[in-house]
Amino acid sequence: MKIETVLAHAGLCTDQKTGAISTPIYQTATFRHPAVGVSTGYDYSRTINPTRETLEKTIAELEKGDRGFAFASGMAAITALCMLFSSGDHLIVSDDLYGGTYRLFEKIFKQLGIEATYADTSSAACVREAIIPGRTRALFIETPTNPLMKITDLAEIMSLAASKRLLSIVDNTFMTPCLQRPLEFGADIVVHSGTKYLGGHNDVLAGAVVARSRELSDRIGFIQNSTGGVLGPQDSWLVLRGLKTLALRMERQQQNARRIAEWLAQNSLVKQVYYPGLTDHPGHGIHKKQSGGFGAMLSFRVSDAARAEKIVNRCKLITFAESLGGVESLITYPVKQTHGDIPAEIREKIGITDDLLRLSVGIEHVEDLIEDLDQAMAAQEQWT
Ligand SMILES: Cc1ncc(COP(=O)(O)O)c(C=O)c1O
């Protein structure tokens, strides 16, 4: 079955008794036991809840994995994955990635003895160099990265990880299974902030994990039940509803993003545009090979930092807010928002500087979006 069909039928209920089309929200913490030692299969909602179960099965089907898990947020999902490791373990992590993930590794798991090295994971040589024999256990990557849209060759890096017996984890938030399925390239685990494209309406926080093998599923299932950062039934239902239109939203959003990237690339106030769909974007060819589209995230660098703040303040239609992936376009100032917790010297080294803006392009009419950016950037008198 094609992914568009799986998505449209997400949460389609098969309840014979009522014929309800939509999966009910099982707003219950616990379930009655028919007798001592007898279970309906549902005992307690932290372990399993029918609404969450429907979402988890759908996500696993979309990512083509063994089993899916829904968490209370993307960070709860990544936290659960970090529980796979023990004190003394070392991970290689993309050097350009969501600031909250960096914060989790540096401020929480480092104290517990789990260390990370931040490497340019778009280069196999850099990854190889970062491996500490006997200690490195895993590779955690984003492709494209947040916010500089760096591309990793999934097939190459996954085979390197496998040859070194490293667990490979891919944060697939930006692409969604609609456009990119890392498990098909050999990744062991895919993780998502479901808050973004999966939910798609800026109205729910969620996280998702899909594991490739039964062995990993069992370990993650144990961690999920033991630590309890699960997604509630109402929020599971909201993500299921969002998924139904994911393919359509993605199609429109990436069409808009491409037009905007091309428009920005022509603008004299813009120094650089980061969008994998531009043919001169580093890794454009690799991304094209491994993904079904270029997505709807882009970043751009303006000619001086003072302009960045002014653009953000002058946008009217495009909302100045953190987050991404929803139907409404958002503009973000990574240095002050999503990546604010990364030390300034590291941000500087990577290129997350105060002249950089990030756009999450929504489903609005693209001409309205361009008009808004144009008016926000056009007031030349503001620039002096
Ligand atoms: C790529 C990526 N991964 C993970 C997260 C964390 O997700 P959440 O905000 O749902 O906890 C984010 C949040 O912005 C993100 O952009």
The ligand as a Tripos MOL2 file, in Angstrom:
@<TRIPOS>MOLECULE
LIG
   16    16     1     0     0
SMALL
NO_CHARGES

@<TRIPOS>ATOM
      1 C1         14.8160   18.0180   15.0510 C.3       1 LIG1
      2 C2         14.1480   18.0500   16.4030 C.ar      1 LIG1
      3 N1         14.2020   16.9760   17.1830 N.ar      1 LIG1
      4 C3         13.6190   16.9560   18.4210 C.ar      1 LIG1
      5 C4         12.9610   18.0590   18.9080 C.ar      1 LIG1
      6 C5         12.3220   18.0220   20.2700 C.3       1 LIG1
      7 O1         10.9510   17.8200   20.1630 O.3       1 LIG1
      8 P1          9.8560   18.3420   21.2060 P.3       1 LIG1
      9 O2          9.8530   19.8200   21.1700 O.co2     1 LIG1
     10 O3          8.5910   17.7060   20.7250 O.co2     1 LIG1
     11 O4         10.2620   17.8110   22.5590 O.co2     1 LIG1
     12 C6         12.8730   19.2120   18.1120 C.ar      1 LIG1
     13 C7         12.1650   20.3980   18.6180 C.2       1 LIG1
     14 O5         12.1930   21.4630   18.0310 O.2       1 LIG1
     15 C8         13.4900   19.2090   16.8330 C.ar      1 LIG1
     16 O6         13.4630   20.2900   16.0310 O.3       1 LIG1
@<TRIPOS>BOND
     1     1     2 1
     2     2     3 ar
     3     2    15 ar
     4     3     4 ar
     5     4     5 ar
     6     5     6 1
     7     5    12 ar
     8     6     7 1
     9     7     8 1
    10     8     9 2
    11     8    10 1
    12     8    11 1
    13    12    13 1
    14    12    15 ar
    15    13    14 2
    16    15    16 1
@<TRIPOS>SUBSTRUCTURE
     1 LIG1         1 GROUP 0 **** ****
